[in-house]
Amino acid sequence: MADTPETNEDANEAEGAAAEQAPPVLVNAQYIKDLSFEAPTAPGIFQVMQQQQPEINVNINVDTNKYDENVFEVVLTMAATAMVGEETGFILELEYAGVFTLNCPPEHLQPLIFIECPRLLFPFARNILAQVTRDGGFPPLMVGAVDFVAMFQRELETRGTSEIEPVDTAEANTE
């Protein structure tokens, strides 16, 4: 079999096929963007917790920034507070982010950004919350599963729209 040189047309077809075969979600990076832990009433709160269970409140939010044509930063914000009666056991705030390249049709972009990307980040963020609370002297905070589909649908209903626009940081940085 003879070797034949590759033409520009063959190269363009190969590039197009490679782009079509690119994974729909590519994780470029994951990182802690911000982390804060406070135990303002320690060590006294540990004795109080022996007699009374803490009330733990966890809030989760998803934000996004657009960096390039199909590159987005998705930030999973998790805030947890433990209250024992009127005393604060701990306050924990975490912003865990990922940079994602999304190769999909425009109609699939919103669900990937606000459902699939946070779903990929969540196990890592949940582990950080458990480690930090344990290292702070408390039982590990074990956050249960989160329904990002329902969160996305609620946000759409709240805004009264069918789309949530990511902040375009590429434009914001050029001004």
Secondary structure, 3 states (H helix, E strand, C coil): CCCCCCCHHHHHHHHHHHHHHCCCEEEEEEEEEEEEEECCCCCHHHHHHHHCCCEEEEEEEEEEEEEECCEEEEEEEEEEEEEECCEEEEEEEEEEEEEEEECCCHHHHHHHHHHHHHHHHHHHHHHHHHHHHHHCCCCCCCCCCCCHHHHHHHHHHHHCCCCCCCEEHHHHHHC
